[in-house]
Amino acid sequence: MQVKRYFFLLIIVLLSNSNIIAQKGNRLNIALEHYVGSQPVALDSVFYKNDLGQTFNVTKFKYYLSNFKLLSNDSRIKNQDGYYLVNEDEDTTKRIVLNNIGEGMTTGISFTIGVDSLHNSSGAQEGALDPMYGMFWAWNSGYIFLKLEGKSPSSNSPGKIFEFHIGGYKTPTNCIRTIKLNFAQPVVINGKNELHLKVDIAEILKNPVTIDLTKLSSVTDFHNATMVADNYQDMFSVISVR
């Protein structure tokens, strides 16, 4: 009887551990797909039009995402810490994997564009926040949250370039923005979920403010930065989730 008792206890422990492993193994794969309107982004080679009919191309597009949260009342679903630097020029950065998120049902997702005040005031750091990625202004200035560069015949800047380097976390020039996206229907987290998000660069140039490249082709400090941040808050939308 003693042997049987230990045997059953062992089975219970193994089943319990396997359930924990399964929960820890749950993940959400996020694919970020960059567009300008309905056209996929092609760096340098393709010219697009903004809402004013001004043509432009894109030579660089990078941004920080953080603070991922699956929208749910289920306490088993965990929030995700850490920073992700997404770069159009590096395909691997456009796939984000949220690990160890537990299990349950989610109705949407939220996340942040930008770098919080603590990390902004902690000097140069490692990982995605390493200054070698060109998203850090200076040792005492903090991080660039989003960088969009290109060329446009409408630009009055030297070389016909336009450049939007957006950052800043202090009021009244706080450019951190939180995105909340609802799914069309609830999704059960099963460890194999795929979320595809559209990231529309065209939104950075419009809504709520349409940017005229003949008048504003460079934003590299706090001047007009919050206006651009209000625009990029709308650039994400859900393509599909399963």
Secondary structure, 3 states (H helix, E strand, C coil): CHHHHHHHHHHHHHHHHHHHHHHHHCEEEEEEEEEECCEECCCCCCCEECCCCCEEEEEEEEEEEEEEEEECCCCCCCCEEEEEEEECCCHHHHEEEEECCCCEEEEEEEEEECCCHHHHCCCCCCHHHCHHHCCEEECCCEEEEEEEEEECCCCCCHHHEEEEEEECCCCCCCCCEEEEEEEEEEEEECCCEEEEEEEEHHHHHCCCCCCCCCCCCEECCCCCHHHHHHHHCCCEEEEEEC
